[in-house]
Amino acid sequence: MVPVQAGDDAIVQHYEQLGGSASFLGTPVGSAYDIAGGRAQDYTGGTIYFSAGTGAHEVHGA
C-alpha cells in the first residue's frame, strides 16, 4: 500500500473536478510522485502538479 502524502488529496480533487477519467487527462499512469516543492501525478493526457504555494494545476497538450 502506497501512503498518501501531502498534496495527493488536492491532486485527486482537481482531477475529479475536471471530470476524472472522462476528462481530457484520461486515466492515471502509475502513482503520484515527489517533485521539487510538491507532488505530481501523470495521466494518459497530461500531468497534475501540486505545491503548497500554488495548489493543483494540470499541464496538457503540445
All heavy atoms as TSV, in Angstrom:
chain	resi	resn	atom	element	x	y	z
A	1	MET	N	N	0.840	-1.179	0.000
A	1	MET	CA	C	0.000	0.000	0.000
A	1	MET	C	C	0.889	1.246	0.000
A	1	MET	O	O	1.813	1.364	0.782
A	1	MET	CB	C	-0.900	-0.033	1.227
A	1	MET	CG	C	-1.809	1.152	1.343
A	1	MET	SD	S	-2.833	1.006	2.816
A	1	MET	CE	C	-4.353	1.500	2.140
A	2	VAL	N	N	0.598	2.185	-0.894
A	2	VAL	CA	C	1.362	3.419	-1.004
A	2	VAL	C	C	0.747	4.457	-0.059
A	2	VAL	O	O	-0.454	4.718	-0.122
A	2	VAL	CB	C	1.338	3.956	-2.455
A	2	VAL	CG1	C	2.041	5.282	-2.562
A	2	VAL	CG2	C	1.932	2.930	-3.408
A	3	PRO	N	N	1.548	5.037	0.847
A	3	PRO	CA	C	0.997	6.030	1.761
A	3	PRO	C	C	0.590	7.316	1.036
A	3	PRO	O	O	1.250	7.738	0.095
A	3	PRO	CB	C	2.131	6.295	2.746
A	3	PRO	CG	C	3.368	5.877	2.035
A	3	PRO	CD	C	2.968	4.803	1.062
A	4	VAL	N	N	-0.508	7.915	1.472
A	4	VAL	CA	C	-0.957	9.192	0.919
A	4	VAL	C	C	-0.074	10.294	1.497
A	4	VAL	O	O	0.170	10.330	2.699
A	4	VAL	CB	C	-2.440	9.443	1.265
A	4	VAL	CG1	C	-2.872	10.829	0.812
A	4	VAL	CG2	C	-3.317	8.378	0.637
A	5	GLN	N	N	0.422	11.161	0.646
A	5	GLN	CA	C	1.301	12.246	1.081
A	5	GLN	C	C	0.624	13.591	0.857
A	5	GLN	O	O	-0.361	13.685	0.117
A	5	GLN	CB	C	2.624	12.176	0.326
A	5	GLN	CG	C	3.395	10.914	0.644
A	5	GLN	CD	C	4.777	10.951	0.053
A	5	GLN	OE1	O	5.333	12.008	-0.207
A	5	GLN	NE2	N	5.351	9.791	-0.169
A	6	ALA	N	N	1.164	14.617	1.489
A	6	ALA	CA	C	0.621	15.962	1.322
A	6	ALA	C	C	0.532	16.298	-0.157
A	6	ALA	O	O	1.476	16.102	-0.901
A	6	ALA	CB	C	1.505	16.970	2.042
A	7	GLY	N	N	-0.604	16.764	-0.594
A	7	GLY	CA	C	-0.821	17.116	-1.989
A	7	GLY	C	C	-1.597	16.073	-2.761
A	7	GLY	O	O	-2.265	16.402	-3.740
A	8	ASP	N	N	-1.541	14.815	-2.353
A	8	ASP	CA	C	-2.236	13.766	-3.097
A	8	ASP	C	C	-3.742	14.009	-3.136
A	8	ASP	O	O	-4.371	13.851	-4.178
A	8	ASP	CB	C	-1.930	12.388	-2.517
A	8	ASP	CG	C	-0.497	11.943	-2.774
A	8	ASP	OD1	O	0.259	12.661	-3.463
A	8	ASP	OD2	O	-0.125	10.869	-2.269
A	9	ASP	N	N	-4.339	14.412	-2.005
A	9	ASP	CA	C	-5.776	14.679	-1.975
A	9	ASP	C	C	-6.135	15.839	-2.896
A	9	ASP	O	O	-7.156	15.803	-3.578
A	9	ASP	CB	C	-6.250	14.972	-0.550
A	9	ASP	CG	C	-6.267	13.733	0.334
A	9	ASP	OD1	O	-6.258	12.600	-0.198
A	9	ASP	OD2	O	-6.296	13.899	1.568
A	10	ALA	N	N	-5.312	16.873	-2.925
A	10	ALA	CA	C	-5.563	18.026	-3.791
A	10	ALA	C	C	-5.487	17.629	-5.261
A	10	ALA	O	O	-6.279	18.100	-6.081
A	10	ALA	CB	C	-4.574	19.146	-3.493
A	11	ILE	N	N	-4.560	16.751	-5.594
A	11	ILE	CA	C	-4.442	16.265	-6.974
A	11	ILE	C	C	-5.682	15.485	-7.361
A	11	ILE	O	O	-6.274	15.716	-8.421
A	11	ILE	CB	C	-3.163	15.417	-7.148
A	11	ILE	CG1	C	-1.927	16.320	-7.085
A	11	ILE	CG2	C	-3.205	14.636	-8.461
A	11	ILE	CD1	C	-0.602	15.578	-7.051
A	12	VAL	N	N	-6.121	14.580	-6.502
A	12	VAL	CA	C	-7.320	13.773	-6.783
A	12	VAL	C	C	-8.543	14.677	-6.906
A	12	VAL	O	O	-9.358	14.507	-7.817
A	12	VAL	CB	C	-7.526	12.697	-5.698
A	12	VAL	CG1	C	-8.883	12.026	-5.838
A	12	VAL	CG2	C	-6.415	11.670	-5.745
A	13	GLN	N	N	-8.677	15.641	-6.020
A	13	GLN	CA	C	-9.819	16.555	-6.061
A	13	GLN	C	C	-9.828	17.354	-7.371
A	13	GLN	O	O	-10.867	17.506	-8.009
A	13	GLN	CB	C	-9.780	17.490	-4.862
A	13	GLN	CG	C	-10.994	18.392	-4.782
A	13	GLN	CD	C	-10.976	19.266	-3.549
A	13	GLN	OE1	O	-9.910	19.667	-3.076
A	13	GLN	NE2	N	-12.143	19.563	-3.028
A	14	HIS	N	N	-8.686	17.850	-7.794
A	14	HIS	CA	C	-8.599	18.602	-9.057
A	14	HIS	C	C	-8.954	17.698	-10.238
A	14	HIS	O	O	-9.700	18.116	-11.135
A	14	HIS	CB	C	-7.194	19.192	-9.212
A	14	HIS	CG	C	-7.077	20.158	-10.335
A	14	HIS	ND1	N	-7.636	21.411	-10.304
A	14	HIS	CD2	C	-6.469	20.051	-11.539
A	14	HIS	CE1	C	-7.384	22.039	-11.434
A	14	HIS	NE2	N	-6.668	21.228	-12.207
A	15	TYR	N	N	-8.456	16.493	-10.235
A	15	TYR	CA	C	-8.753	15.521	-11.284
A	15	TYR	C	C	-10.257	15.268	-11.371
A	15	TYR	O	O	-10.836	15.268	-12.458
A	15	TYR	CB	C	-7.987	14.226	-10.984
A	15	TYR	CG	C	-8.202	13.091	-11.947
A	15	TYR	CD1	C	-7.868	13.206	-13.285
A	15	TYR	CD2	C	-8.710	11.875	-11.503
A	15	TYR	CE1	C	-8.039	12.154	-14.164
A	15	TYR	CE2	C	-8.883	10.810	-12.365
A	15	TYR	CZ	C	-8.546	10.954	-13.701
A	15	TYR	OH	O	-8.714	9.899	-14.561
A	16	GLU	N	N	-10.902	15.082	-10.231
A	16	GLU	CA	C	-12.345	14.846	-10.211
A	16	GLU	C	C	-13.111	16.073	-10.707
A	16	GLU	O	O	-14.105	15.935	-11.421
A	16	GLU	CB	C	-12.805	14.455	-8.809
A	16	GLU	CG	C	-12.297	13.094	-8.348
A	16	GLU	CD	C	-12.738	11.944	-9.246
A	16	GLU	OE1	O	-13.897	11.964	-9.717
A	16	GLU	OE2	O	-11.936	11.022	-9.476
A	17	GLN	N	N	-12.661	17.274	-10.355
A	17	GLN	CA	C	-13.316	18.500	-10.816
A	17	GLN	C	C	-13.235	18.637	-12.340
A	17	GLN	O	O	-14.124	19.219	-12.956
A	17	GLN	CB	C	-12.686	19.732	-10.157
A	17	GLN	CG	C	-13.021	19.878	-8.703
A	17	GLN	CD	C	-12.260	21.020	-8.046
A	17	GLN	OE1	O	-11.274	21.536	-8.588
A	17	GLN	NE2	N	-12.694	21.397	-6.866
A	18	LEU	N	N	-12.172	18.119	-12.922
A	18	LEU	CA	C	-12.005	18.167	-14.380
A	18	LEU	C	C	-12.834	17.106	-15.094
A	18	LEU	O	O	-12.953	17.140	-16.312
A	18	LEU	CB	C	-10.534	17.994	-14.752
A	18	LEU	CG	C	-9.609	19.136	-14.331
A	18	LEU	CD1	C	-8.156	18.756	-14.580
A	18	LEU	CD2	C	-9.964	20.411	-15.067
A	19	GLY	N	N	-13.368	16.141	-14.347
A	19	GLY	CA	C	-14.186	15.096	-14.949
A	19	GLY	C	C	-13.614	13.708	-14.803
A	19	GLY	O	O	-14.107	12.764	-15.411
A	20	GLY	N	N	-12.539	13.573	-14.044
A	20	GLY	CA	C	-11.950	12.252	-13.813
A	20	GLY	C	C	-11.487	11.603	-15.103
A	20	GLY	O	O	-10.978	12.269	-16.006
A	21	SER	N	N	-11.707	10.305	-15.215
A	21	SER	CA	C	-11.218	9.564	-16.386
A	21	SER	C	C	-11.925	9.966	-17.677
A	21	SER	O	O	-11.419	9.710	-18.763
A	21	SER	CB	C	-11.343	8.061	-16.160
A	21	SER	OG	O	-12.697	7.700	-15.982
A	22	ALA	N	N	-13.082	10.632	-17.580
A	22	ALA	CA	C	-13.792	11.114	-18.768
A	22	ALA	C	C	-13.232	12.449	-19.264
A	22	ALA	O	O	-13.604	12.920	-20.330
A	22	ALA	CB	C	-15.281	11.259	-18.469
A	23	SER	N	N	-12.328	13.055	-18.497
A	23	SER	CA	C	-11.749	14.350	-18.882
A	23	SER	C	C	-10.655	14.172	-19.934
A	23	SER	O	O	-10.263	13.052	-20.263
A	23	SER	CB	C	-11.157	15.047	-17.649
A	23	SER	OG	O	-9.941	14.425	-17.267
A	24	PHE	N	N	-10.137	15.296	-20.401
A	24	PHE	CA	C	-9.049	15.274	-21.380
A	24	PHE	C	C	-7.776	14.650	-20.814
A	24	PHE	O	O	-6.897	14.252	-21.567
A	24	PHE	CB	C	-8.748	16.690	-21.886
A	24	PHE	CG	C	-8.448	17.673	-20.783
A	24	PHE	CD1	C	-7.175	17.803	-20.275
A	24	PHE	CD2	C	-9.474	18.432	-20.242
A	24	PHE	CE1	C	-6.900	18.689	-19.243
A	24	PHE	CE2	C	-9.219	19.336	-19.225
A	24	PHE	CZ	C	-7.929	19.455	-18.720
A	25	LEU	N	N	-7.664	14.566	-19.483
A	25	LEU	CA	C	-6.469	13.949	-18.891
A	25	LEU	C	C	-6.472	12.433	-19.029
A	25	LEU	O	O	-5.422	11.818	-19.032
A	25	LEU	CB	C	-6.338	14.323	-17.412
A	25	LEU	CG	C	-5.886	15.740	-17.128
A	25	LEU	CD1	C	-5.867	15.988	-15.618
A	25	LEU	CD2	C	-4.530	16.017	-17.724
A	26	GLY	N	N	-7.639	11.822	-19.136
A	26	GLY	CA	C	-7.712	10.371	-19.264
A	26	GLY	C	C	-7.472	9.677	-17.937
A	26	GLY	O	O	-7.838	10.192	-16.886
A	27	THR	N	N	-6.827	8.535	-17.978
A	27	THR	CA	C	-6.639	7.713	-16.787
A	27	THR	C	C	-5.248	7.896	-16.181
A	27	THR	O	O	-4.301	8.257	-16.877
A	27	THR	CB	C	-6.847	6.221	-17.114
A	27	THR	OG1	O	-5.955	5.863	-18.161
A	27	THR	CG2	C	-8.278	5.951	-17.556
A	28	PRO	N	N	-5.142	7.652	-14.854
A	28	PRO	CA	C	-3.839	7.777	-14.198
A	28	PRO	C	C	-2.817	6.786	-14.746
A	28	PRO	O	O	-3.149	5.674	-15.149
A	28	PRO	CB	C	-4.143	7.446	-12.735
A	28	PRO	CG	C	-5.606	7.615	-12.580
A	28	PRO	CD	C	-6.199	7.292	-13.914
A	29	VAL	N	N	-1.572	7.214	-14.764
A	29	VAL	CA	C	-0.444	6.368	-15.150
A	29	VAL	C	C	0.459	6.275	-13.921
A	29	VAL	O	O	1.085	7.262	-13.538
A	29	VAL	CB	C	0.329	6.973	-16.341
A	29	VAL	CG1	C	1.549	6.125	-16.676
A	29	VAL	CG2	C	-0.572	7.143	-17.550
A	30	GLY	N	N	0.496	5.118	-13.291
A	30	GLY	CA	C	1.315	4.954	-12.095
A	30	GLY	C	C	0.729	5.671	-10.901
A	30	GLY	O	O	-0.463	5.973	-10.859
A	31	SER	N	N	1.583	5.977	-9.939
A	31	SER	CA	C	1.186	6.632	-8.697
A	31	SER	C	C	1.733	8.054	-8.656
A	31	SER	O	O	2.642	8.403	-9.399
A	31	SER	CB	C	1.762	5.861	-7.501
A	31	SER	OG	O	1.259	4.555	-7.479
A	32	ALA	N	N	1.183	8.851	-7.739
A	32	ALA	CA	C	1.713	10.196	-7.515
A	32	ALA	C	C	3.158	10.080	-7.038
A	32	ALA	O	O	3.540	9.094	-6.411
A	32	ALA	CB	C	0.864	10.929	-6.489
A	33	TYR	N	N	3.957	11.094	-7.360
A	33	TYR	CA	C	5.376	11.056	-7.014
A	33	TYR	C	C	5.852	12.440	-6.569
A	33	TYR	O	O	5.220	13.453	-6.859
A	33	TYR	CB	C	6.207	10.547	-8.192
A	33	TYR	CG	C	5.982	11.304	-9.490
A	33	TYR	CD1	C	6.790	12.389	-9.834
A	33	TYR	CD2	C	4.968	10.922	-10.367
A	33	TYR	CE1	C	6.588	13.074	-11.020
A	33	TYR	CE2	C	4.757	11.612	-11.554
A	33	TYR	CZ	C	5.563	12.676	-11.871
A	33	TYR	OH	O	5.355	13.362	-13.056
A	34	ASP	N	N	6.966	12.441	-5.847
A	34	ASP	CA	C	7.569	13.686	-5.362
A	34	ASP	C	C	8.228	14.453	-6.493
A	34	ASP	O	O	8.829	13.860	-7.396
A	34	ASP	CB	C	8.649	13.394	-4.316
A	34	ASP	CG	C	8.093	12.853	-3.016
A	34	ASP	OD1	O	6.945	13.188	-2.673
A	34	ASP	OD2	O	8.810	12.098	-2.338
A	35	ILE	N	N	8.077	15.773	-6.441
A	35	ILE	CA	C	8.810	16.692	-7.308
A	35	ILE	C	C	9.378	17.780	-6.401
A	35	ILE	O	O	8.977	17.893	-5.239
A	35	ILE	CB	C	7.914	17.308	-8.404
A	35	ILE	CG1	C	6.735	18.061	-7.777
A	35	ILE	CG2	C	7.441	16.243	-9.378
A	35	ILE	CD1	C	5.941	18.893	-8.754
A	36	ALA	N	N	10.278	18.585	-6.896
A	36	ALA	CA	C	10.834	19.676	-6.091
A	36	ALA	C	C	9.702	20.593	-5.640
A	36	ALA	O	O	9.001	21.166	-6.462
A	36	ALA	CB	C	11.858	20.462	-6.900
A	37	GLY	N	N	9.468	20.661	-4.354
A	37	GLY	CA	C	8.452	21.545	-3.804
A	37	GLY	C	C	7.046	21.015	-3.784
A	37	GLY	O	O	6.117	21.742	-3.459
A	38	GLY	N	N	6.826	19.745	-4.160
A	38	GLY	CA	C	5.456	19.236	-4.154
A	38	GLY	C	C	5.312	17.812	-4.626
A	38	GLY	O	O	6.175	16.967	-4.411
A	39	ARG	N	N	4.208	17.585	-5.331
A	39	ARG	CA	C	3.855	16.249	-5.818
A	39	ARG	C	C	3.321	16.376	-7.244
A	39	ARG	O	O	2.929	17.463	-7.678
A	39	ARG	CB	C	2.758	15.610	-4.955
A	39	ARG	CG	C	3.105	15.427	-3.509
A	39	ARG	CD	C	3.898	14.192	-3.225
A	39	ARG	NE	N	3.076	12.990	-3.363
A	39	ARG	CZ	C	3.567	11.768	-3.491
A	39	ARG	NH1	N	4.870	11.572	-3.515
A	39	ARG	NH2	N	2.784	10.725	-3.602
A	40	ALA	N	N	3.271	15.258	-7.965
A	40	ALA	CA	C	2.725	15.233	-9.314
A	40	ALA	C	C	2.094	13.865	-9.574
A	40	ALA	O	O	2.442	12.873	-8.934
A	40	ALA	CB	C	3.810	15.499	-10.349
A	41	GLN	N	N	1.162	13.848	-10.513
A	41	GLN	CA	C	0.521	12.606	-10.953
A	41	GLN	C	C	0.390	12.677	-12.458
A	41	GLN	O	O	-0.145	13.645	-13.003
A	41	GLN	CB	C	-0.865	12.450	-10.319
A	41	GLN	CG	C	-1.695	11.318	-10.897
A	41	GLN	CD	C	-1.153	9.939	-10.575
A	41	GLN	OE1	O	-0.979	9.629	-9.406
A	41	GLN	NE2	N	-0.902	9.125	-11.574
A	42	ASP	N	N	0.897	11.656	-13.150
A	42	ASP	CA	C	0.783	11.578	-14.603
A	42	ASP	C	C	-0.522	10.896	-14.994
A	42	ASP	O	O	-1.005	9.997	-14.297
A	42	ASP	CB	C	1.954	10.779	-15.186
A	42	ASP	CG	C	3.285	11.473	-14.995
A	42	ASP	OD1	O	3.320	12.716	-14.988
A	42	ASP	OD2	O	4.299	10.770	-14.848
A	43	TYR	N	N	-1.054	11.318	-16.134
A	43	TYR	CA	C	-2.259	10.735	-16.733
A	43	TYR	C	C	-1.952	10.510	-18.209
A	43	TYR	O	O	-0.972	11.040	-18.731
A	43	TYR	CB	C	-3.448	11.693	-16.583
A	43	TYR	CG	C	-3.778	11.958	-15.133
A	43	TYR	CD1	C	-3.146	12.979	-14.431
A	43	TYR	CD2	C	-4.678	11.161	-14.443
A	43	TYR	CE1	C	-3.411	13.205	-13.095
A	43	TYR	CE2	C	-4.959	11.383	-13.103
A	43	TYR	CZ	C	-4.318	12.401	-12.437
A	43	TYR	OH	O	-4.582	12.611	-11.108
A	44	THR	N	N	-2.796	9.756	-18.889
A	44	THR	CA	C	-2.541	9.472	-20.297
A	44	THR	C	C	-2.536	10.735	-21.150
A	44	THR	O	O	-1.903	10.766	-22.199
A	44	THR	CB	C	-3.566	8.467	-20.861
A	44	THR	OG1	O	-4.893	8.951	-20.617
A	44	THR	CG2	C	-3.387	7.087	-20.247
A	45	GLY	N	N	-3.213	11.812	-20.699
A	45	GLY	CA	C	-3.282	13.037	-21.479
A	45	GLY	C	C	-2.624	14.246	-20.850
A	45	GLY	O	O	-2.837	15.362	-21.307
A	46	GLY	N	N	-1.848	14.071	-19.786
A	46	GLY	CA	C	-1.200	15.214	-19.150
A	46	GLY	C	C	-0.749	14.882	-17.734
A	46	GLY	O	O	-0.679	13.717	-17.350
A	47	THR	N	N	-0.477	15.917	-16.953
A	47	THR	CA	C	0.017	15.765	-15.587
A	47	THR	C	C	-0.623	16.821	-14.701
A	47	THR	O	O	-0.841	17.947	-15.153
A	47	THR	CB	C	1.548	15.927	-15.542
A	47	THR	OG1	O	2.143	14.950	-16.408
A	47	THR	CG2	C	2.107	15.740	-14.133
A	48	ILE	N	N	-0.924	16.461	-13.463
A	48	ILE	CA	C	-1.343	17.435	-12.467
A	48	ILE	C	C	-0.184	17.604	-11.497
A	48	ILE	O	O	0.357	16.626	-10.988
A	48	ILE	CB	C	-2.612	16.996	-11.715
A	48	ILE	CG1	C	-3.799	16.926	-12.679
A	48	ILE	CG2	C	-2.913	17.978	-10.568
A	48	ILE	CD1	C	-5.099	16.447	-12.044
A	49	TYR	N	N	0.192	18.868	-11.285
A	49	TYR	CA	C	1.252	19.218	-10.349
A	49	TYR	C	C	0.640	19.923	-9.147
A	49	TYR	O	O	-0.331	20.674	-9.296
A	49	TYR	CB	C	2.257	20.164	-11.018
A	49	TYR	CG	C	3.015	19.516	-12.148
A	49	TYR	CD1	C	2.597	19.642	-13.458
A	49	TYR	CD2	C	4.163	18.773	-11.890
A	49	TYR	CE1	C	3.285	19.047	-14.499
A	49	TYR	CE2	C	4.865	18.170	-12.921
A	49	TYR	CZ	C	4.421	18.309	-14.215
A	49	TYR	OH	O	5.111	17.714	-15.238
A	50	PHE	N	N	1.222	19.712	-7.967
A	50	PHE	CA	C	0.762	20.355	-6.747
A	50	PHE	C	C	1.940	20.907	-5.964
A	50	PHE	O	O	2.968	20.240	-5.826
A	50	PHE	CB	C	0.009	19.371	-5.845
A	50	PHE	CG	C	-0.259	19.935	-4.474
A	50	PHE	CD1	C	-1.362	20.729	-4.242
A	50	PHE	CD2	C	0.621	19.704	-3.434
A	50	PHE	CE1	C	-1.580	21.291	-2.990
A	50	PHE	CE2	C	0.407	20.253	-2.177
A	50	PHE	CZ	C	-0.697	21.050	-1.955
A	51	SER	N	N	1.764	22.130	-5.455
A	51	SER	CA	C	2.675	22.667	-4.440
A	51	SER	C	C	1.805	23.423	-3.449
A	51	SER	O	O	0.695	23.875	-3.790
A	51	SER	CB	C	3.738	23.588	-5.034
A	51	SER	OG	O	3.193	24.854	-5.345
A	52	ALA	N	N	2.281	23.564	-2.226
A	52	ALA	CA	C	1.511	24.271	-1.200
A	52	ALA	C	C	1.281	25.727	-1.600
A	52	ALA	O	O	0.244	26.305	-1.280
A	52	ALA	CB	C	2.233	24.187	0.138
A	53	GLY	N	N	2.203	26.310	-2.325
A	53	GLY	CA	C	2.091	27.705	-2.718
A	53	GLY	C	C	1.132	27.970	-3.857
A	53	GLY	O	O	0.530	29.036	-3.943
A	54	THR	N	N	0.970	27.005	-4.767
A	54	THR	CA	C	0.135	27.229	-5.954
A	54	THR	C	C	-1.105	26.359	-6.013
A	54	THR	O	O	-1.987	26.613	-6.830
A	54	THR	CB	C	0.941	26.977	-7.242
A	54	THR	OG1	O	1.329	25.603	-7.287
A	54	THR	CG2	C	2.162	27.876	-7.312
A	55	GLY	N	N	-1.169	25.301	-5.229
A	55	GLY	CA	C	-2.279	24.369	-5.327
A	55	GLY	C	C	-2.061	23.402	-6.479
A	55	GLY	O	O	-0.944	23.239	-6.967
A	56	ALA	N	N	-3.141	22.777	-6.943
A	56	ALA	CA	C	-3.060	21.782	-8.016
A	56	ALA	C	C	-3.404	22.415	-9.355
A	56	ALA	O	O	-4.378	23.163	-9.464
A	56	ALA	CB	C	-4.017	20.637	-7.731
A	57	HIS	N	N	-2.580	22.126	-10.377
A	57	HIS	CA	C	-2.788	22.643	-11.731
A	57	HIS	C	C	-2.407	21.564	-12.731
A	57	HIS	O	O	-1.412	20.873	-12.559
A	57	HIS	CB	C	-1.908	23.878	-11.982
A	57	HIS	CG	C	-2.227	25.006	-11.070
A	57	HIS	ND1	N	-3.249	25.886	-11.309
A	57	HIS	CD2	C	-1.666	25.379	-9.896
A	57	HIS	CE1	C	-3.309	26.769	-10.331
A	57	HIS	NE2	N	-2.349	26.469	-9.452
A	58	GLU	N	N	-3.198	21.475	-13.815
A	58	GLU	CA	C	-2.899	20.491	-14.849
A	58	GLU	C	C	-2.064	21.109	-15.960
A	58	GLU	O	O	-2.157	22.312	-16.218
A	58	GLU	CB	C	-4.175	19.878	-15.424
A	58	GLU	CG	C	-4.927	20.733	-16.404
A	58	GLU	CD	C	-5.845	21.789	-15.770
A	58	GLU	OE1	O	-5.954	21.865	-14.538
A	58	GLU	OE2	O	-6.459	22.544	-16.531
A	59	VAL	N	N	-1.268	20.253	-16.598
A	59	VAL	CA	C	-0.494	20.621	-17.779
A	59	VAL	C	C	-0.788	19.563	-18.825
A	59	VAL	O	O	-0.718	18.373	-18.553
A	59	VAL	CB	C	1.021	20.670	-17.461
A	59	VAL	CG1	C	1.828	20.937	-18.709
A	59	VAL	CG2	C	1.324	21.704	-16.381
A	60	HIS	N	N	-1.147	20.035	-20.040
A	60	HIS	CA	C	-1.501	19.084	-21.102
A	60	HIS	C	C	-1.291	19.743	-22.456
A	60	HIS	O	O	-1.117	20.958	-22.543
A	60	HIS	CB	C	-2.965	18.637	-20.960
A	60	HIS	CG	C	-3.944	19.775	-20.976
A	60	HIS	ND1	N	-4.523	20.240	-22.107
A	60	HIS	CD2	C	-4.395	20.565	-19.973
A	60	HIS	CE1	C	-5.327	21.253	-21.820
A	60	HIS	NE2	N	-5.258	21.473	-20.516
A	61	GLY	N	N	-1.275	18.951	-23.475
A	61	GLY	CA	C	-1.143	19.474	-24.840
A	61	GLY	C	C	0.298	19.548	-25.300
A	61	GLY	O	O	1.219	19.197	-24.579
A	62	ALA	N	N	0.452	20.031	-26.510
A	62	ALA	CA	C	1.781	20.107	-27.123
A	62	ALA	C	C	2.628	21.199	-26.529
A	62	ALA	O	O	2.179	22.198	-26.082
A	62	ALA	CB	C	1.647	20.331	-28.625
